[in-house]
Amino acid sequence: MFTGRWIFLALASLSGLILTLELHVFSVLLILMFIIRVVLEKNIRLLLACCICLLIFSSISFLKEKNNLSIYNLGDMTAIITFQQYPLIDGDRLRAVVVTEHEKLQLQYRIQTEHEKEFLKTSIQAGTVCKISGELLEPMNNTNEHAFNYAKYLKRHDIHWIFQPSNNMLQNCTSSKKSLSSYFINIREQGIRLVEENFPTTILPYVNALVFGERSFFDEDLLNAYQRLGVIHLLAISGLHVGFIMGFLYYFFRRIGLTKEVTYWIFVATLPMYAMITGANPPVVRAILMMLLLLTSKKWQWPLTPMDTIAISFILFILFNPYIVYQAGFQLSFVVSMGLVIMANSLPKETSFLKTLFETSLTSMLVSLPILMWHFYEFSLVSLVANIFFVPFYSLVVLPSSIFAWVVQFVNDEIFLYFTDLLAKVLIFSEHIVMYVSSWHFSSVITGKPSGTALFCIIIGIGIYFLLREKKKLRLVAVFPLLFIFIIYFVGLHYSPKGEVVFIDVGQGDSIFIQLPYNRGNYLIDTGGQIDFPQEEWKERATPFDVGKSILIPFIKSKGVQKIDKLILTHADIDHMGAGEELLKQIKIKEVHVPPNSWEKPMMEAFLTKAEEKDVKIAVTKAGSKWQNKSGSFSFIYPIKEEYLDNDSSLVLLADFGGMKWLFTGDLEKEGERELLQTYGKLSTDVLKVGHHGSKTSTSIELLERIKPEYAVISAGKNNRYGHPHPDVLENLQRFKVKIFRIDEHGALHYKFSSEGGTFQTISQ
């Protein structure tokens, strides 16, 4: 009845979800556009069916939100838990999703000894049951704008609490009767471990990614390079992979004499098992659902088009898990699939392979644009060309070779070693190309996080492109509306009349971002950086937390910043410049300011060497250096001497902009403050960046008496081991009636301003 029209029912179902989950300008505009499109169909039965779907899924999402509550309370708890998956063990940390009798929990455990780590690796698997005592903790919300919200992420997986077991409590575990899903999860884990044991380190990540859907073995820098190239989707099991495997098996079954009937039932029985063995990620499940629907429609002569199978698969997904619409992988999988089906229907049958490849690459790039901008704040500019080369390479070489290598390891050791050695050389060569091309600064475009209205306009522009191409209009004509929208978007992004100062929450460290109106300057004072303490080898993590990758770079990209005009490294401490090298890799920096002789410290010397390799201008700066523009004036007033004295050689910046006078003091201590006051006398200040994270060695009474700040900002890490800020400093600030902003309590602090003045706002407000 709805042949070729199931897509309308899928969009109606999505509209029902977002009416409850995400009711704002963007969602209202999308729903209105959809309603107008359905009305234009002039099909009463279709309109009625869409209304029913909208009401059903609106009710489902409403009930989901209403019932997504916990029965537990913060604090101590003893419970019997069952592991739903193999635990992820990295260094001395164990993480896993577990389920009690009532709800799911995110378990996080700090392993005590190397012996315990080995015990946990061999004894805990999917289906293991443990009686555990521990503490329930609330997951953290994001403390920086546009940052990953862990609490919201867990809630969308029906998880409300982090459960931290007491020491050695994971010893009290037994194996239970395992469910079917646990059985396949354990088979998958055993396969992954077999690859880890047998395969060379170069090939290992590719085989685990393309055979088992496990990407965690890739080096993070290499993954980022694939992301910047726009070909990271090739490292995940998708419709292309499922189609390749099914095509091969269909040919094999037919060659050995099996009938189409038997082959069909083999696929029906085995494809769901294959989905579980490969991790049941949305792209895999979507591809398998589509394949099963297409096979079934042919067998039973159901009138389903490829677009219908995408739409029905989408409805089934959100019926069982409405929150899955928030996952970037889910969004990309369905949007790209829809785009490719539309593209395939519009191409003439005689189209050459090269042209088809080009259209496929262009379509994938265009339809994924809004999703990439929303989630990752950038898109690859070279993905169009990269996909033309890498899609055939992965489809015809890497994927079949990975599967063949997995099989041949059980057949003959000599063939296995020879083949994997050859494949390793091919992959190493391809990785060199990926790393080289991705290092080009123009390989990707940083877009910032668009507003809902901007995103809607971009989607309209993409829709107009496909509509005009379908009507055989020239490509330049078809793409013009989208280019026009992007020009307006980027002009508004980079030449905004508003400016901003952000004290970024980088934990125990400093990082302050200043963005002046009309693109007059993007300045970054320090980068933050985590302090790593020596530890035993077994405790070291394969993927340690990195301030640059996890906080600083995503924040800067979310602001749409293409380059930093001035990077000011106040001094050579890791908590002020530790993320500098990562910043150099991903963001263009015009010039960097450092205090005299700070390169005596190895970290600063290494950074400056890499900066010179990137042709970054290095300015050795001390008191007397200054600059100004129409938005304000900026003067370095310290250090005065050439000798490098760690904290007391911090670059101190006095600035006047946004209707405020600012004093950024780095880690300057009382001795340096005294010298500063002796040199300059009175320093009228509205906003003081409190020195050394609020340590009692800084922010003297004498300083506060002379500068008389109205506001003070303390950048310190939550529950830091140093006890910053010190109670004496807080007491002194309160004595002078200074309004205090604490990053450890309030999260990132924003000061947004225009020519008429500005306002402070914390991320927690």
PAVEXZA-320294 format. One line per 3 residues: number of its first residue (from 1); their letters; for each residue x, y, z of C-alpha. Coordinates in steps of 0.5 Angstrom, whole numbers, plus 500, padded with zeros to 3 digits. Layout:
REM PAVEXZA-320294
NUM> a> X:Y:Z  ...
//
This chain:
REM PAVEXZA-320294
1> mft> 500:500:500  506:505:502  511:502:496
4> grw> 516:508:495  513:512:501  515:509:507
7> ifl> 520:514:508  515:519:510  513:514:515
10> ala> 520:514:518  520:522:518  513:522:521
13> sls> 516:517:527  522:521:528  518:528:528
16> gli> 514:524:534  521:523:537  523:530:537
19> ltl> 517:533:539  518:530:546  526:530:546
22> elh> 528:536:542  523:541:542  526:548:539
25> vfs> 527:552:533  531:547:529  526:541:530
28> vll> 520:545:529  522:548:522  524:541:520
31> ilm> 517:538:522  514:544:519  518:542:512
34> fii> 516:535:513  508:536:514  508:541:508
37> rvv> 512:536:504  507:530:506  501:535:504
40> lek> 504:536:497  503:528:496  495:529:496
43> nir> 495:522:499  490:522:505  492:515:507
46> lll> 499:517:507  497:523:511  493:519:516
49> acc> 499:514:517  504:519:518  499:522:523
52> icl> 499:516:527  506:514:527  507:521:529
55> lif> 503:520:535  505:513:537  513:515:537
58> ssi> 511:522:541  508:517:546  513:512:546
61> sfl> 519:518:547  514:521:552  514:515:556
64> kek> 521:513:555  523:520:558  518:519:564
67> nnl> 520:512:566  528:513:565  529:514:573
70> siy> 533:511:578  530:507:584  537:508:587
73> nlg> 540:514:591  547:517:592  552:513:597
76> dmt> 554:506:599  550:500:596  551:492:596
79> aii> 548:489:590  548:483:585  551:485:578
82> tfq> 551:481:572  556:484:566  553:485:560
85> qyp> 560:485:556  567:484:557  570:489:561
88> lid> 575:494:558  581:494:562  586:499:560
91> gdr> 592:500:565  590:500:572  582:502:570
94> lra> 577:497:569  570:499:566  564:496:564
97> vvv> 556:496:563  553:492:569  546:490:570
100> teh> 543:489:577  536:486:578  533:493:577
103> ekl> 537:497:572  544:498:569  550:501:572
106> qlq> 557:504:569  562:500:573  569:503:574
109> yri> 574:500:578  581:502:580  585:495:580
112> qte> 590:494:586  595:490:583  598:487:577
115> hek> 596:480:579  589:482:580  589:485:573
118> efl> 591:478:570  586:475:574  580:480:572
121> kts> 582:479:565  581:471:565  575:471:570
124> iqa> 570:476:568  566:476:561  559:477:559
127> gtv> 554:474:563  559:473:570  555:475:576
130> cki> 558:478:582  556:480:589  559:487:590
133> sge> 559:493:595  561:500:593  559:507:592
136> lle> 554:510:587  556:516:584  553:521:580
139> pmn> 556:522:573  559:529:571  556:534:566
142> ntn> 560:537:562  564:543:565  566:546:558
145> eha> 561:549:552  559:544:547  564:539:551
148> fny> 562:531:551  556:531:556  558:524:560
151> aky> 552:524:564  547:525:558  551:520:554
154> lkr> 549:515:560  542:517:561  541:516:553
157> hdi> 544:509:555  539:508:561  544:509:566
160> hwi> 544:514:572  550:512:576  557:510:576
163> fqp> 558:504:581  565:504:584  566:497:588
166> snn> 570:497:594  578:494:594  578:487:591
169> mlq> 570:486:591  571:484:584  574:477:587
172> nct> 567:475:589  564:473:582  561:466:579
175> ssk> 560:464:572  552:464:571  548:461:565
178> ksl> 549:465:560  544:468:555  545:468:547
181> ssy> 547:475:547  553:474:552  555:467:548
184> fin> 556:471:542  559:477:546  564:472:549
187> ire> 566:469:542  567:476:539  572:477:545
190> qgi> 575:471:544  576:472:537  579:479:538
193> rlv> 584:476:543  586:471:538  588:477:533
196> een> 592:481:539  596:474:540  597:472:533
199> fpt> 597:478:528  603:483:527  602:490:530
202> til> 601:494:524  595:489:521  592:488:528
205> pyv> 588:494:528  585:493:521  583:486:522
208> nal> 579:487:529  576:493:526  574:490:519
211> vfg> 572:483:522  570:484:529  568:492:529
214> ers> 573:493:534  577:500:533  580:501:540
217> ffd> 587:498:537  588:504:533  593:509:535
220> edl> 589:515:536  593:520:532  592:515:526
223> lna> 584:515:527  584:523:527  588:523:521
226> yqr> 583:518:518  578:523:521  581:529:517
229> lgv> 581:525:511  574:524:511  575:516:510
232> ihl> 574:514:517  568:510:515  572:505:512
235> lai> 575:503:518  568:500:521  563:495:518
238> sgl> 558:498:514  553:496:508  559:495:504
241> hvg> 562:490:508  556:486:509  554:486:502
244> fim> 561:484:500  561:478:505  554:476:503
247> gfl> 556:477:495  561:472:496  557:467:501
250> yyf> 552:467:496  556:465:490  560:460:494
253> frr> 553:457:496  550:457:489  557:454:487
256> igl> 556:448:491  549:446:489  545:450:495
259> tke> 538:452:492  536:460:493  531:457:498
262> vty> 536:454:502  541:460:501  536:465:504
265> wif> 534:461:510  542:461:512  542:468:511
268> vat> 536:469:515  539:465:521  546:467:521
271> lpm> 546:475:519  543:476:526  549:472:529
274> yam> 554:476:525  551:482:527  552:480:535
277> itg> 559:478:533  561:484:530  559:489:536
280> anp> 552:490:534  554:497:532  548:501:528
283> pvv> 551:501:521  552:493:521  545:492:524
286> rai> 542:497:519  546:494:513  543:487:516
289> lmm> 536:489:517  536:492:510  539:486:507
292> lll> 534:481:510  528:486:508  531:486:501
295> lts> 532:478:501  525:477:504  521:482:499
298> kkw> 524:478:493  522:471:496  515:473:498
301> qwp> 514:478:492  513:484:497  513:491:493
304> ltp> 519:494:497  524:499:494  531:500:497
307> mdt> 529:507:500  523:503:503  528:498:507
310> iai> 532:504:509  526:507:512  523:501:515
313> sfi> 530:499:518  530:506:521  523:505:524
316> lfi> 525:499:528  531:502:531  528:508:534
319> lfn> 522:503:536  526:499:540  531:505:542
322> pyi> 529:512:541  535:515:544  539:512:539
325> vyq> 537:518:534  543:522:538  548:517:536
328> agf> 553:520:530  554:513:528  547:512:527
331> qls> 545:519:524  551:518:519  549:511:517
334> fvv> 542:512:515  543:519:512  549:517:507
337> smg> 545:510:505  539:515:504  543:519:500
340> lvi> 546:514:496  540:511:494  537:517:491
343> man> 544:518:487  543:511:484  536:513:482
346> slp> 538:519:479  544:516:475  543:514:468
349> ket> 545:506:467  551:507:462  554:511:468
352> sfl> 562:509:468  565:506:474  569:512:475
355> ktl> 563:517:475  559:513:479  565:513:484
358> fet> 565:520:484  558:521:485  558:517:491
361> slt> 564:520:494  560:527:493  554:525:495
364> sml> 557:522:502  560:528:503  554:533:502
367> vsl> 549:529:506  554:528:512  556:535:512
370> pil> 551:537:517  552:531:522  559:532:522
373> mwh> 559:540:523  554:539:529  558:533:532
376> fye> 565:534:530  565:542:528  569:540:522
379> fsl> 569:537:515  574:534:511  575:538:504
382> vsl> 579:533:501  574:527:503  571:528:495
385> van> 578:525:492  580:521:498  574:517:498
388> iff> 575:516:490  582:513:492  581:509:498
391> vpf> 574:506:497  576:502:492  583:500:496
394> ysl> 579:498:502  573:494:498  578:491:494
397> vvl> 584:490:498  584:491:505  577:488:507
400> pss> 578:482:503  585:481:505  583:482:513
403> ifa> 578:477:512  583:472:508  588:473:513
406> wvv> 583:471:519  582:465:516  589:463:513
409> qfv> 591:463:520  588:457:522  590:453:515
412> nde> 598:454:514  603:458:518  608:460:513
415> ifl> 602:462:508  600:466:514  606:470:516
418> yft> 608:471:508  601:474:507  601:478:513
421> dll> 608:481:512  606:483:505  599:486:507
424> akv> 603:490:513  608:493:508  601:495:504
427> lif> 598:498:510  604:502:512  605:505:505
430> seh> 597:507:506  598:510:513  604:514:511
433> ivm> 599:517:505  594:518:510  598:522:515
436> yvs> 602:526:510  595:529:507  592:530:513
439> swh> 597:534:516  595:539:511  592:545:514
442> fss> 587:546:508  585:538:509  579:540:513
445> vit> 575:546:514  573:548:522  566:550:522
448> gkp> 564:551:529  558:548:532  552:551:528
451> sgt> 546:554:531  539:550:530  537:556:524
454> alf> 544:555:521  544:548:521  537:548:518
457> cii> 539:553:512  545:548:510  540:542:510
460> igi> 535:546:505  541:548:501  543:541:500
463> giy> 536:539:499  536:544:493  542:541:490
466> fll> 539:534:490  533:537:487  536:541:482
469> rek> 541:535:480  535:531:479  532:536:474
472> kkl> 539:535:470  541:542:472  549:544:472
475> rlv> 552:542:478  555:549:479  548:552:478
478> avf> 545:546:483  551:547:488  550:555:488
481> pll> 545:556:494  549:551:498  555:555:497
484> fif> 551:562:498  549:559:505  556:557:507
487> iiy> 559:564:505  553:568:509  555:562:515
490> fvg> 562:563:515  562:571:515  557:571:521
493> lhy> 562:566:524  568:570:523  566:577:523
496> spk> 561:577:529  560:584:532  561:580:539
499> gev> 567:578:543  568:573:548  573:571:554
502> vfi> 573:564:556  577:561:562  577:554:560
505> dvg> 576:548:565  582:544:563  582:541:570
508> qgd> 589:543:575  591:548:570  590:555:566
511> sif> 587:556:559  584:563:557  581:564:550
514> iql> 580:571:548  576:572:541  575:579:539
517> pyn> 570:582:535  570:583:527  576:577:527
520> rgn> 581:582:530  584:577:534  584:570:537
523> yli> 589:569:543  590:564:547  593:564:554
526> dtg> 596:558:556  594:551:554  593:547:560
529> gqi> 596:540:561  595:534:565  601:532:570
532> dfp> 603:525:570  606:522:575  611:516:575
535> qee> 608:509:576  609:502:574  608:499:567
538> wke> 602:495:568  598:501:571  600:505:564
541> rat> 594:506:560  594:505:552  589:511:552
544> pfd> 591:516:557  587:522:558  590:528:554
547> vgk> 587:535:556  589:537:548  585:532:545
550> sil> 579:531:550  578:539:552  582:544:548
553> ipf> 582:542:541  574:540:541  573:547:545
556> iks> 577:551:540  574:548:534  567:549:537
559> kgv> 568:556:536  570:555:529  577:558:530
562> qki> 581:557:524  588:560:527  590:562:533
565> dkl> 593:569:532  597:569:539  599:564:543
568> ilt> 602:566:550  605:561:554  606:564:561
571> had> 612:559:563  614:552:562  610:548:567
574> idh> 606:542:564  599:545:567  600:551:563
577> mga> 603:549:556  602:541:556  597:541:551
580> gee> 601:546:546  604:540:542  597:537:540
583> llk> 595:545:539  600:545:534  598:539:530
586> qik> 591:541:529  590:549:529  594:554:525
589> ike> 598:558:530  601:565:527  606:567:533
592> vhv> 607:564:540  610:569:546  614:566:551
595> ppn> 618:569:557  626:570:556  630:563:557
598> swe> 624:559:558  627:554:553  632:552:559
601> kpm> 626:547:561  626:541:556  618:541:555
604> mea> 619:549:553  625:547:548  621:541:545
607> flt> 615:545:544  619:551:541  623:546:536
610> kae> 616:543:533  613:550:533  619:552:528
613> ekd> 618:546:524  611:549:523  614:556:521
616> vki> 611:559:527  614:566:529  617:565:536
619> avt> 617:572:540  621:572:546  617:577:551
622> kag> 618:581:557  615:587:560  614:593:555
625> skw> 612:589:549  605:591:547  600:591:541
628> qnk> 593:594:540  587:595:535  580:597:535
631> sgs> 578:592:540  583:594:545  590:595:548
634> fsf> 594:589:551  601:590:554  606:585:557
637> iyp> 608:588:564  612:582:567  618:579:567
640> ike> 622:585:568  629:581:568  632:576:563
643> eyl> 633:570:568  628:565:568  625:563:575
646> dnd> 619:559:574  613:561:577  616:568:578
649> ssl> 618:569:571  611:568:568  608:573:563
652> vll> 603:578:566  599:581:561  595:587:562
655> adf> 589:588:557  583:593:556  578:591:552
658> ggm> 570:589:553  569:595:557  574:591:563
661> kwl> 581:592:565  584:585:565  590:582:569
664> ftg> 592:575:567  598:573:572  600:566:570
667> dle> 603:563:576  606:569:579  608:569:586
670> keg> 608:574:592  616:576:590  614:577:583
673> ere> 608:581:585  612:585:590  617:587:584
676> llq> 611:588:579  608:593:584  615:597:585
679> tyg> 615:598:578  608:600:576  605:602:582
682> kls> 598:603:582  595:598:577  587:599:576
685> tdv> 584:592:575  577:590:574  578:582:573
688> lkv> 584:579:576  586:572:574  588:569:581
691> ghh> 596:567:580  598:560:581  591:557:582
694> gsk> 589:560:588  596:558:592  597:561:598
697> tst> 604:563:595  600:568:591  595:574:591
700> sie> 598:578:597  594:583:601  599:588:598
703> lle> 597:586:591  589:586:592  590:593:596
706> rik> 593:596:590  589:593:584  583:593:587
709> pey> 579:588:583  572:587:582  572:580:580
712> avi> 577:574:581  578:568:577  581:562:580
715> sag> 583:556:575  584:550:579  582:543:578
718> knn> 576:540:582  578:536:588  586:537:586
721> ryg> 591:534:591  594:541:592  588:544:596
724> hph> 588:550:591  585:555:592  588:556:599
727> pdv> 583:558:604  587:564:606  587:567:599
730> len> 579:566:599  579:570:605  583:575:603
733> lqr> 579:576:596  572:576:600  575:581:605
736> fkv> 576:586:599  569:584:597  571:581:590
739> kif> 566:577:586  570:570:586  569:565:580
742> rid> 572:558:581  573:554:575  573:548:579
745> ehg> 566:549:582  562:553:576  566:550:570
748> alh> 568:554:565  567:562:565  565:566:559
751> ykf> 565:574:559  561:575:552  561:583:550
754> sse> 560:588:545  561:595:544  556:596:549
757> ggt> 559:592:555  559:585:557  556:580:562
760> fqt> 559:574:565  556:567:565  558:560:568
763> isq> 557:554:564  553:551:570  548:557:570
//
